[in-house]
């Protein structure tokens, strides 16, 4: 059964699986319309109740998500960098945490302000001692030992995202991602690497920004792929995206950026 929601930007409906429940689906938010935080009036920060509800709907048996391609690049980055102690800011339901624990030999801990997310992450990894409920804007969340911060799909949900980064320890290796599409709970998104560098370059000495497109067949079901092709046949932009042509710009994706926390960034403006 599919939950079909009208895309508010383009009036289109496409099948796309929810991270926690691959039999369900939600629309692909359009990025063909150039919108940002100044132009979308209803982009607003949502509280823990929203995220508790979202994480409560996630099937604990699910082992893969649409984010797997992004998460693999995160794990490769921390391994290549030689990270030994990782703190994940906004760990969600533990999908990335599980991948890190499976493929990285260093120390890991993660926190989220959603109690449901922490319960899911604890169950998914079988290591509840690695997780705690915490606020990314509370300095007490960063008192542990870490040499690397991982923060994926979190900064775009928070009005005071720059204040979060200022709390991170100076010279810490930072691996972060932000989306190029609007979605529930987003207060901003980014159309270009330049926009990412402009917003975060004063806080993190960014060494690279990688575009990671959404998977064309996220649930690995050919039926879903064919359905999306059929529904997008009258929209050349979407059809080309599903055919693998400029998928990042046509259907959406994430901008993964990494570098050391700038010591000067700890000082407020």
Phi, psi and omega in degrees: 000136182246137174266113185254125183239139180287128178292118189289339183272328187234356181068027181248156177232122180227153180276130175208130188284144174289144182307322187263351185215094192287347177279343177267174180205156177224164184287155172279113178298137183283141172244006178291331175274122184281093179239155177212188188296338181277343187252345181254101190294331186266014174281116184213153179288137179250154185271181183298333180299319179299314184285329173299316179296318180296312183289333179293338181273355183281129179287119183295345181276349181292134183246348180222157182219174176295344183271001187302320179298318176296315183295323178298323178291325176297312181297318178299323181295313183289330176289316180295327180284339182084028179299138181247337183218115190247135170243121179262122180266116184077062187284348179059218185272012169089014180295312178291321179303316180297319179295319179297315182295329180281329190244359182228137186267002183278184178276141181227143165212154181211153178219160178206154179272358176265119179296324178296320179298317180295321177298316179296315181297321179296316179293315185296320183268340185073015182230070183299337181291349181272354188235151175209154176280125182206161179255128181295342179263008179253119182302337180293343178288348187243022184278345181285178178275130176199149174244356182219135172254131171246125184217089182252137174054044179231313186301327182287350180266355190240129177300316185262052184297325181292327178293328177299310183297326180297337179281345182287147183297138180302142178072002176297140173285126185243130177235112188229159173219150174222155184270166172249025181218156177277152177194167181304128179092346178286136172254353175196160167211172191231129180274335186220162175295329179297320179297321178296312181298322181294319183283319189251352184295336178281346182254326181236132175284084189293125179262342179190151175227124183245132174274126180241106181288153173298148178293139180290325178237076188295328181263004178060028178247119183297332180296321178294319180297314180295325178296317179294323176298317181295316182288339182258008186296337179265001179238101186300323180300310181293318181301316179296323177298316179289341175273003176090014181259112182050048183300321182301312183281334185271321185245347177110169180173200185230150175253110181264121181231154188206152180166182180272143174297128180284125183301323181292341184288345180289341179275127180294156178298000000 
